[in-house]
């Protein structure tokens, strides 16, 4: 199948191919016909599968074929970063067909607020927004959704996790009932299905490779004591094959501390909610433009970044649950490319990682720690289960078998 098979408007196809799109991904193959047929949709797809284009392409086609142009589509996403990325994709796809969009998000100054308000008053085809700022505009009476045709909830599960459920329901009360509702979510827990039943009309359902990492990701893990992590990450980053790196840590404080530790290695920045919006956008531009090699952040990055060519993802701290692991490592090996994902596992996190492996149905290879770092703890999740949240010190034991390959990337 090619994108020609969807019978898109010629100007949209021109923009699509100019951006380097070649063949539709599985989620695009299944979702695009449903959306073109104006049916409601609940789609469950992991990160990096091309889900944004899966809903943007048919929506832009509908806009181009509409007899009159109004505010046609509302896209709601959990973070400013994701809203901006969606808006940028619309700019790229709509370059040849003059489809306009506006990104609406908080954390900016009064000038930006006025620009957003003015753009809405002048008229725009697509609004991409975070829930909080959107509600503020709705309550100020600056938005008219009378002619809205499409509502998209992107990363619905993350919005639920962040406590936006009441905000979403408030927003939906402002929208016409006669609309197409599209939900994309990486997971589909009962609360998401309940919301879908409440706001959609007999939706089609699509499930693409839930909770499975992309095939191109080489997964590795190191069983370590906390005091060994610093030297280990420095050794790994000496490998110059890793040109673009994301490191995930558990808290903002740890992210900032790790930035100081890694600063002597060169191009590294911490990414956190403490930064001003302009600073965050500048960091993301530098990272996408390959002027910044190492980006350190919390889980806000796992769903808020869309950058191709990331060669290495490191979980400096093991993620809190299996789904977060899938999202984190999904930052690499995007668009059918290869990548490496490395996780550091201390004693407390062994049971967490055991559940991650169980969810994926695979055992991640445990790499040997370099001899100069000393032995790591034994990987024995069941034995360490009771100690997972204790304050006891680490036990002694081995950290793997065989020769050390801790900074060798698999070819």
C-alpha positions in Angstrom: 0.0 0.0 0.0 1.1 3.6 -0.7 -0.4 6.9 0.3 -1.8 7.2 -3.2 -4.3 4.5 -2.3 -6.1 6.8 0.1 -7.1 9.2 -2.7 -5.9 12.2 -0.7 -6.1 15.7 -2.2 -3.2 16.2 -4.6 -1.8 19.2 -2.7 -1.8 17.1 0.5 0.1 14.3 -1.2 2.6 16.8 -2.5 3.3 18.0 1.0 3.4 14.5 2.3 6.0 13.2 -0.1 8.0 16.4 0.3 8.4 15.5 4.0 9.8 12.1 3.1 6.8 9.9 3.8 6.9 6.8 1.6 4.6 4.0 2.8 2.0 4.1 5.5 2.7 2.4 8.8 0.3 -0.3 10.2 -1.6 2.2 12.4 -1.9 4.6 9.4 -3.2 1.8 7.1 -5.9 0.9 9.6 -6.8 4.3 11.0 -6.9 6.5 7.9 -9.8 4.7 6.2 -11.9 4.8 9.4 -11.3 8.6 9.8 -11.9 9.2 6.1 -15.3 7.5 6.5 -16.2 9.9 9.4 -16.5 7.1 12.0 -15.5 7.6 15.6 -12.2 5.8 16.5 -10.4 4.4 19.6 -6.9 3.5 18.6 -4.3 1.8 20.9 -0.8 2.2 19.5 2.6 2.4 21.0 4.8 5.4 20.6 6.8 5.8 17.3 4.2 4.1 15.2 3.2 7.1 13.2 -0.1 7.8 15.0 0.0 11.6 14.6 0.0 11.4 10.8 -2.7 8.6 11.1 -5.2 11.2 12.2 -3.7 14.4 10.7 -3.7 13.2 7.1 -7.4 12.3 6.8 -8.5 15.4 8.8 -6.5 17.7 6.5 -8.1 16.0 3.5 -11.5 16.6 5.0 -10.7 20.3 5.5 -9.5 20.7 2.0 -12.8 19.1 0.6 -15.1 21.2 2.9 -17.3 23.6 1.1 -16.6 26.4 3.6 -13.7 26.8 6.1 -14.3 27.3 9.8 -12.6 26.1 12.9 -12.7 22.5 11.9 -10.7 20.4 14.3 -9.7 20.5 18.0 -6.7 18.3 19.1 -6.0 18.0 22.8 -2.7 16.7 24.1 -1.2 16.5 27.6 2.0 18.6 27.3 3.2 21.8 25.6 6.0 19.8 23.9 3.5 17.4 22.2 1.2 20.3 21.2 4.1 22.1 19.5 5.2 18.9 17.7 1.7 18.3 16.4 1.5 21.9 15.3 4.8 21.6 13.5 3.6 18.4 11.7 0.5 20.3 10.5 2.8 23.1 9.2 4.8 20.5 7.2 1.9 18.6 5.8 -0.2 21.7 5.1 2.6 23.7 3.5 1.4 23.0 0.0 -2.4 23.1 0.8 -2.7 26.2 3.1 -4.2 24.5 6.1 -3.6 26.6 9.2 -3.2 25.7 12.9 -2.5 27.3 16.2 -0.7 25.8 19.2 -2.3 26.8 22.5 -0.5 26.1 25.7 0.3 27.7 29.1 3.5 28.8 30.6 4.1 31.8 28.2 3.9 35.5 28.4 1.1 38.0 27.7 2.3 38.6 24.2 1.9 34.9 23.3 -1.5 34.9 24.9 -2.6 37.8 22.7 -1.2 36.1 19.6 -3.2 33.0 20.4 -6.3 35.0 21.0 -5.9 37.0 17.8 -5.3 33.9 15.7 -8.5 32.4 17.0 -10.5 35.5 16.2 -9.0 35.7 12.7 -10.0 32.1 12.1 -7.9 28.9 11.9 -8.6 25.3 10.7 -7.0 23.3 13.5 -6.4 24.1 17.2 -3.9 22.1 19.1 -4.1 22.7 22.8 -3.3 21.6 26.3 -6.4 21.3 28.5 -5.6 24.0 31.0 -5.0 26.9 28.6 -7.9 25.8 26.4 -10.3 26.0 29.3 -9.1 29.5 30.1 -9.8 30.6 26.5 -13.2 28.9 26.5 -14.2 30.6 29.7 -13.1 34.0 28.3 -15.5 33.4 25.4 -12.8 33.7 22.8 -13.5 30.4 21.0 -16.4 29.3 18.8 -16.7 25.6 18.2 -20.1 25.8 16.4 -18.8 24.3 13.2 -16.3 21.8 14.7 -16.1 18.5 12.8 -13.3 16.6 14.6 -12.2 16.1 18.2 -8.9 14.3 18.7 -7.6 13.3 22.1 -3.9 12.4 21.7 -2.2 10.3 24.5 -5.5 10.0 26.3 -4.0 7.7 28.9 -1.3 10.2 29.9 -3.9 13.0 30.2 -5.9 10.8 32.6 -2.7 10.0 34.6 -2.0 13.7 34.9 -5.5 14.4 36.3 -7.1 16.1 33.3 -10.3 13.9 33.3 -12.5 16.7 34.7 -10.9 19.3 32.4 -11.6 17.1 29.3 -15.2 16.7 30.3 -15.6 20.4 30.8 -14.1 21.1 27.3 -16.3 18.5 25.7 -19.4 20.2 27.1 -18.5 23.2 24.9 -18.4 21.1 21.7 -21.2 20.2 19.3 -22.5 16.7 19.8 -22.5 16.0 16.1 -18.8 15.5 15.5 -16.2 12.8 14.9 -14.3 11.8 18.0 -10.9 10.2 17.7 -8.9 8.9 20.7 -5.3 7.7 20.5 -3.8 6.1 23.6 -0.8 3.9 24.2 -2.7 1.9 26.8 -6.4 1.2 27.2 -7.2 0.8 30.9 -10.9 0.7 31.9 -11.1 4.4 32.7 -10.1 5.2 29.1 -12.7 2.9 27.7 -15.3 4.4 30.1 -14.5 7.9 28.8 -14.6 6.7 25.2 -18.1 5.2 25.7 -19.2 8.5 27.2 -18.0 10.9 24.5 -18.0 8.8 21.3 -20.6 7.2 19.1 -20.2 3.5 18.3 -16.5 3.8 17.7 -14.3 1.6 15.6 -11.4 0.0 17.6 -7.8 -0.5 16.5 -5.1 -2.1 18.6 -1.5 -2.0 17.3 1.3 -3.9 19.1 0.3 -2.8 22.6 3.1 -2.9 25.1 5.8 -4.2 22.7 8.9 -2.2 21.9 9.9 -1.6 18.3 11.8 -4.4 16.7 14.8 -2.2 16.0 15.6 -1.5 19.6 18.6 -3.4 21.1 17.7 -3.7 24.8 20.4 -4.1 27.5 20.4 -3.8 31.3 23.1 -3.5 34.0 22.5 -4.7 37.5 24.3 -2.1 39.6 24.7 -0.4 43.0 23.7 3.2 43.0 27.2 4.4 43.6 28.3 2.6 40.3 25.9 4.4 38.0 27.9 7.6 37.6 31.1 5.8 36.4 29.1 3.4 34.2 27.2 6.2 32.4 30.4 8.1 31.7 31.9 4.9 30.2 28.9 4.3 28.0 28.9 7.9 26.7 32.5 7.6 25.6 31.3 5.6 22.7 31.1 8.1 19.9 28.7 5.9 17.9 26.0 7.4 20.2 25.5 10.7 18.5 22.1 11.5 20.0 21.3 10.4 23.6 18.4 10.8 26.0 18.9 9.9 29.6 15.8 9.4 31.9 16.1 10.0 35.6 13.4 9.7 38.3 13.1 13.3 39.6 13.9 16.8 38.6 16.5 17.0 41.3 18.3 13.9 40.0 18.1 15.3 36.5 19.9 18.5 37.5 22.5 16.6 39.5 23.2 14.3 36.6 23.7 17.3 34.3 26.5 18.6 36.5 28.1 15.2 36.6 28.1 14.8 32.8 28.9 18.4 31.9 32.6 17.7 31.4 31.7 15.3 28.6 30.6 18.2 26.5 27.2 18.9 24.9 24.6 18.1 27.6 21.4 19.8 28.9 18.8 19.1 31.6 15.2 19.4 30.5 12.6 20.0 33.2 9.4 21.9 34.0 11.4 24.4 36.0 12.7 26.0 32.7 11.0 28.9 31.0 9.1 27.9 27.9 11.6 29.7 25.6 14.5 27.8 27.2 12.7 24.5 26.7 12.0 25.3 23.1 15.6 26.3 22.5 16.9 23.1 24.0 14.5 21.0 21.8 15.6 22.9 18.7 19.3 22.2 19.5 18.6 18.6 20.2 16.6 18.1 17.0 19.3 20.0 15.0 22.0 17.7 16.5 23.8 20.7 18.1 23.0 19.1 21.5 24.2 15.5 22.0 22.8 14.5 25.4 19.4 15.4 26.8 18.5 14.5 30.4 14.9 14.5 31.7 12.1 12.9 33.6 9.2 11.0 32.1 7.8 14.2 30.6 10.2 13.5 27.7 9.0 9.9 27.1 5.8 11.2 25.5 6.7 14.8 24.7 9.5 14.4 22.2 9.3 13.4 18.6 12.9 13.3 17.2 14.2 10.8 14.7 17.8 9.5 14.8 18.1 9.1 18.6 20.8 6.4 18.9 20.7 5.7 22.6 18.2 5.9 25.4 19.4 5.3 29.0 17.2 4.6 32.0 19.5 5.9 34.6 16.7 5.1 37.1 14.4 2.2 36.3 10.9 3.5 35.3 8.0 3.1 37.7 5.9 0.8 35.6 6.1 -1.3 32.4 4.2 1.1 30.2 6.6 4.0 31.1 9.5 1.7 30.0 7.9 1.1 26.6 7.4 4.9 26.1 10.9 5.7 27.2 12.8 3.3 25.0 10.4 4.1 22.2 12.2 7.4 21.7 14.9 5.4 19.8 14.5 3.1 16.8 11.8 5.3 15.3 10.8 5.3 11.6 12.2 1.7 11.2 15.7 2.8 12.3 17.8 0.9 14.9 18.7 2.1 18.4 20.0 1.0 21.8 18.1 1.2 25.1 20.1 0.6 28.3 18.6 0.4 31.8 20.4 0.6 35.2 18.8 -1.7 37.8 19.6 -1.3 41.4 18.3 -3.7 44.1 15.2 -1.7 44.9 14.1 -1.7 41.3 14.7 -5.4 40.5 11.0 -6.4 40.9 9.9 -3.4 38.8 12.2 -4.6 36.0 11.0 -8.2 36.4 7.4 -7.0 35.7 8.6 -5.0 32.7 10.2 -8.2 31.2 7.1 -10.2 32.0 4.9 -7.6 30.1 7.1 -7.7 27.1 7.4 -11.5 27.2 11.2 -11.3 26.9 14.3 -11.3 29.1 16.5 -8.3 28.6 20.2 -9.3 28.5 22.1 -8.4 31.7 25.4 -6.9 30.6 28.6 -7.5 32.7 29.8 -4.5 34.7 33.4 -3.3 33.9 35.7 -5.0 36.4 37.2 -1.7 37.5 33.8 -0.7 39.0 33.6 -3.8 41.3 30.8 -6.4 41.5 27.2 -5.4 41.3 24.3 -6.9 43.2 22.9 -10.3 42.1 19.8 -10.1 39.9 17.3 -12.0 41.9 13.9 -10.2 41.8 12.0 -12.6 44.0 14.6 -12.5 46.7 14.8 -8.7 46.6 11.0 -8.2 46.5 10.6 -7.6 50.2 13.6 -5.2 50.2 12.4 -3.2 47.2 11.3 -0.2 49.3 13.5 -0.8 52.3 16.5 1.3 53.4 18.9 -1.6 53.7 22.2 -1.4 51.9 22.9 -3.4 48.8 24.0 -7.0 49.0 27.2 -8.3 47.5 27.3 -10.4 44.4 28.1 -10.7 40.8 26.8 -8.3 38.1 26.8 -10.5 35.0 28.9 -13.0 33.1 31.3 -12.9 30.2 33.5 -10.1 28.9 32.6 -6.5 29.4 30.9 -4.8 26.5 29.4 -1.9 28.4 30.0 0.7 25.8 30.0 -1.4 22.7 27.0 -0.8 20.5 25.6 -3.9 18.7 26.0 -3.6 15.0 
